[in-house]
Structure formats: structure tokens, C-alpha cells
Amino acid sequence: MSESKPQSRSASDVNPNRERVLFLCTENSSRSQMAEVILKKLAGDRFEVRSAGLAPKDVHPLTHEVLREHGFDT
């Protein structure tokens, strides 16, 4: 199993007044990515949001397309 480097966070990403939400799925290629983008857009001021996968893959091409269709920047 390969190890991945933790993502660095800026001080603006970590706010002790925000709840933390992690969307976790197998590949982190579609559903969890969409959930992260949507929650950040709708309530990013109240939640620190991340997504992850147990066996991460590249983001599915339709993920970006679906988000754009619904007005979310990717």
C-alpha cells in the first residue's frame, strides 16, 4: 500500500468555530467529490469540508460536468 502525503492547510482552512465534515468513499472519484463541492458552496463558512477515498482514483470526467450543469465551479 502506498502512502500519500497529507494535504497542507492554510490558517484560513482551519477554524475552531466550524464543524469538520469528511465525505469518505471507496475511490473519491465522484460522489464524495460532488458532496465536498456542494457543501463548501452552500455552507463553507460553517463547515470545514474534505473528501477522501480508501483507494483513490482520478476524478471521473462526468463529475465536473454534472457540477457545472448545476452551477457549481470546479
N, C-alpha and C positions, 0 to 999 in steps of 0.2 A: 504494500500500500504506500503510495507516495504521500509525502507531507506537503501541505500547502501553507504558504506564508499568510499570517493574519493580515487583514487589511488595516492600514494605518487610519486613524481617525483624527480629524482636526478638533479643536476645542469646541467649535460650533456644532459638531455632530453629537457631542456628549453633553446632555443637560440633565442634571439630577432631578429636575421637576417633570421630566417626561417619562412615561412608561416605556418599556422596551418590548418590542414585538419582533419575533423571529418566525418567518414563514419557512418551514423546512419540508422538503420533499426529496424524492429519490435523485433526480437529475438536475434540479434547479434550472430547467431549460424553458419552462413555460408558465405553469400556474403560479408558482411561488414568485417568479419574476413579475408577473402581472399584479399579483396581490401587493407586492412591495411598492410598485409604481403608483398604484391606485391609492393605497393608504397614505403614502408620502404626500400625494397631491391633495387628498381630501382632509388629512388631519396631521400632516407632518410637523405642525407646530406643537402638537400634543403627544406625539409618539416618536420614538427613535426606532426606525424600521430597517430591518435587514432581511435578506433571504439567503438560503444556503441549500446545498444538496449533499446527500450521503455519497453519491458517485457523480459529481458534477460533469455536465456536458456543455457544449456550446449552446447558446440561446437559440431556440427554434426560430427560423425566419418569420413564421406567421405570428409569433409573439409580438414583435414590433408592429407588424401590420394591424393586428387587432387593436392594440393600444392606440395607435394613431387614428384608426377608424372611430374610436370612442373619445377622441380629443385629448389624449394623454401624450406628452412629449416623451420620447425615448432616447 
